[in-house]
């Protein structure tokens, strides 16, 4: 479980889940801003490509509208720097698996999905490169990317995600990617999107809040610094300076729970205000317990959400659990929606995220972990 303030010598709350590894206590600390020797930089005088003009990028045809290219286009100097990063920094220094991006956010050449470990796969495709990417998942030596698409996800990330210096982004979203290495045997399979309900009056079906990006199969990558971002006309950059050590190695299933907590905070955000936090938290934690969420996870969530607060969540949630076990009436979901005015779809996704079953609204390629799986992961971490 995340580290907590001293709250007396109360007996631990009942529950089968043994808790999140203390090393995963996300507090958003960055280990300074030390830098390593960096590749050449480019003076930024971006060139905007007209919407109606189709251009050739490194020999690969493209007709993407409103693209902004780096100064002078994708020059030999730019590609030489990409090669230096790919081979010397990502591959040789940090034992990661780089590939070249040939258009937009993806590689457009055969065989990139089949790269295994460190090899010479890069060399033939440098002439096409517009950026450099890293393989994720098993083929990428355990690398996982937490992609924060929504502003609220960026707001709550320091409270829920484990500390890492591998944070990067681009203009307007400087902390949108948090990277780690998954400890072998603790993987949570799947590239999983956490989707919020669509805003009222908008045509879209859902809004992606965050994404857990890892796969045991081939075919998953993420574009990394110093690659150019054509949509904003800026380079992808490290937040707080270039990391001086590899991504931290952590328990993958517990990291997945941290992302779940982050998503839940985003769903509760509309009503989590200073004037009604106590009343909202009472209805919210009651709804979670009524849905069968493990009490230890409920305690962990509210401690992280209320980081710096003084509420004794052990006591509050134990008291509600005891009342439910006695068959007493406790107000949960109905009060959260009708009294506190949280949109029903958001309330449902808040409650269901940690429920031990798969949810149809969640885009994912694998089943939700069962409570037994979560307990086994926690037990393994404690040994």
Protein Blocks (a to p, Z undefined) as FASTA:
>chain_A
ZZdddebjadcdedfbebjafklmcghiaehjbdcddddddddddddddfklccdeehia
cfbehiacdehiaafklmmmmmmmmmmmmmmmnopacdddfehjbccbehklmpghjafk
lmmmmmmpgbdcddehjlnnopacdddfbfklmmmmmmmmccdfbdcddehiamlbccdd
ddehiacedjddddddddehiabfbdcfbdcdddfbehiacdddfbdcfknopacddehi
aafbdcddddfklmmmmmmmmmmmmmmmmmmcfklmmmmmmmmmmmmmmnopafklmmmm
mmmmmgoiabdfklmmmmmmmmmmnopacdfklmmmmmnopafklmmmmmmmmpccddfk
lccfbdcddfklmmmmmmmmmZZ
